[in-house]
Amino acid sequence: MSDHKKRREILAELIYYILDSFLIPLIRSNFHVTESSQHRNRLLYFRHDLWRRLTEPALSNLKTSMLEEMPHNLATSKLSRRALGFSQIRLLPKAKGMRPIANLKRRAQILRNGRVTLGRSINSVLAPVFNVLKYEKVRMAQSCLEHPS
Amino acid sequence: MFARLQKFRNTLLTLGLASSKLYFVKVDVQGAFDNIPQAGIQQLIASLLSEDHYYIKKHTEVKPPDTYGAHNTDVVFKPMRKFCSEASADSSAAAFTKAIAARPPQSRRHNTIFVDNVVPETHRRSFILELLSEHIGANVVRIGKKFYRQKKGIPQGSVLSSLLCNLFYGGFEAEHLNFLQDGRSLLLRLIDDFLLVTTNKKHASRFLQIMHDGNPQYGICIKPEKSLVNFGVKINGHIVPELTNGKAFPYCGILLDQKNLNLRKDYSSSRTGGEC
């Protein structure tokens, strides 16, 4: 390997280290970084204590109006018996209040045979349902065109 | 949206209504996904599934990139691959070829090779409905260390959310808004954002009244302050926000001309985020 190539390799590793193991953990431990629905390409940095205080009312509102708590053992036993996993909710700041967003593309890490593997995402489990509904939708639209009421 | 507007304008022209006043009504449903009744949507979907078995076939569409041939030849092109899956009620091998040939013109592909995976996945109707009911009725969410069940509305952010919402509101439109199918009105909807353009003022008022009254069966409740019309009208004693002096009508990041229905992009709202 040429000297130049080795130097470049070392530089690349250094940059990777600074970003991955230094800069990101440093920012993470001090700020909650999020996008918002107000600004298109702007990141917002919130101090953790401030973020907690801001999200508390929205979260407790969610927990009473839209959600109901499940006992932990019931939830885990239910989840272990079915293909659909759980999702995590995060809050996006809006001009007034917060908008909850669930990421259903996320693949949960699960323990299988003592090894950590990636499970299927909720959206990929739901793919057959999506395909079936799309099929029925197209069929309905076609029958509407053929036999207009 | 453009195609529907163009068609509507042509209909008006042939009816000789091109110069008559157009009434615009925009309404926005409050928290649409969160308020769709779980039982109602599950009933609707159960009534829509017409087959006992569905066959889901995966295929890949391979084609040259769009820029192919546009540049000089020493650029190396990578073929584009798209992984698709489609449901069908027919398990035979010929079904796939037939389905591709029967596609409507706008979803036909050119210069494309289709490669299918021969053996389809088979799902029973009951499996599909069960999965759906788990997803809607028992959506589990984790906040912190605790688990919660979503007791109201349909899950957001799922591949199904907007499709489910569209089907459900489609049912509402068929049941309560069918008076708008008179050829002189155009009803557009992007998920939870309704826009009515009509030559009939009575229809416009009736639509506003229905939407503002809401419909608990369909979980529809309007944000009155977000409504917008281009004529003076009062609903339930409140004045509806009015767009005066004939300015272009904003809808989903687009500005619609009130006279000739020309459309252009609305830059003012896209800069401020423009939730539609």
Chai-1 contact restraints between the chains, C-beta under 6 A:
chainA,res_idxA,chainB,res_idxB,connection_type,confidence,min_distance_angstrom,max_distance_angstrom,comment,restraint_id
A,S37,B,G273,contact,1.0,0.0,6.0,A-B,restraint_1
A,Q38,B,G273,contact,1.0,0.0,6.0,A-B,restraint_2
A,M66,B,D34,contact,1.0,0.0,6.0,A-B,restraint_3
A,M66,B,K152,contact,1.0,0.0,6.0,A-B,restraint_4
A,L67,B,Y148,contact,1.0,0.0,6.0,A-B,restraint_5
A,L67,B,Q150,contact,1.0,0.0,6.0,A-B,restraint_6
A,E68,B,R149,contact,1.0,0.0,6.0,A-B,restraint_7
A,E68,B,K151,contact,1.0,0.0,6.0,A-B,restraint_8
A,E69,B,Y148,contact,1.0,0.0,6.0,A-B,restraint_9
A,M70,B,F147,contact,1.0,0.0,6.0,A-B,restraint_10
A,M70,B,R149,contact,1.0,0.0,6.0,A-B,restraint_11
A,A75,B,F147,contact,1.0,0.0,6.0,A-B,restraint_12
A,R82,B,E134,contact,1.0,0.0,6.0,A-B,restraint_13
A,L84,B,E134,contact,1.0,0.0,6.0,A-B,restraint_14
A,F86,B,V140,contact,1.0,0.0,6.0,A-B,restraint_15
A,F86,B,R142,contact,1.0,0.0,6.0,A-B,restraint_16
A,S87,B,V141,contact,1.0,0.0,6.0,A-B,restraint_17
A,Q88,B,R142,contact,1.0,0.0,6.0,A-B,restraint_18
A,I89,B,V141,contact,1.0,0.0,6.0,A-B,restraint_19
A,I89,B,I143,contact,1.0,0.0,6.0,A-B,restraint_20
A,A102,B,Q156,contact,1.0,0.0,6.0,A-B,restraint_21
A,A102,B,G157,contact,1.0,0.0,6.0,A-B,restraint_22
A,L104,B,G157,contact,1.0,0.0,6.0,A-B,restraint_23
A,L104,B,S158,contact,1.0,0.0,6.0,A-B,restraint_24
A,N123,B,V159,contact,1.0,0.0,6.0,A-B,restraint_25
A,L126,B,V159,contact,1.0,0.0,6.0,A-B,restraint_26
A,L126,B,L160,contact,1.0,0.0,6.0,A-B,restraint_27
A,P128,B,I56,contact,1.0,0.0,6.0,A-B,restraint_28
A,P128,B,H123,contact,1.0,0.0,6.0,A-B,restraint_29
A,V129,B,I128,contact,1.0,0.0,6.0,A-B,restraint_30
A,V129,B,L131,contact,1.0,0.0,6.0,A-B,restraint_31
A,V129,B,L132,contact,1.0,0.0,6.0,A-B,restraint_32
A,F130,B,V159,contact,1.0,0.0,6.0,A-B,restraint_33
A,F130,B,L160,contact,1.0,0.0,6.0,A-B,restraint_34
A,N131,B,I56,contact,1.0,0.0,6.0,A-B,restraint_35
A,N131,B,S85,contact,1.0,0.0,6.0,A-B,restraint_36
A,N131,B,A87,contact,1.0,0.0,6.0,A-B,restraint_37
A,V132,B,Y54,contact,1.0,0.0,6.0,A-B,restraint_38
A,V132,B,A87,contact,1.0,0.0,6.0,A-B,restraint_39
A,V132,B,I128,contact,1.0,0.0,6.0,A-B,restraint_40
A,L133,B,L163,contact,1.0,0.0,6.0,A-B,restraint_41
A,Y135,B,A87,contact,1.0,0.0,6.0,A-B,restraint_42
A,E136,B,L48,contact,1.0,0.0,6.0,A-B,restraint_43
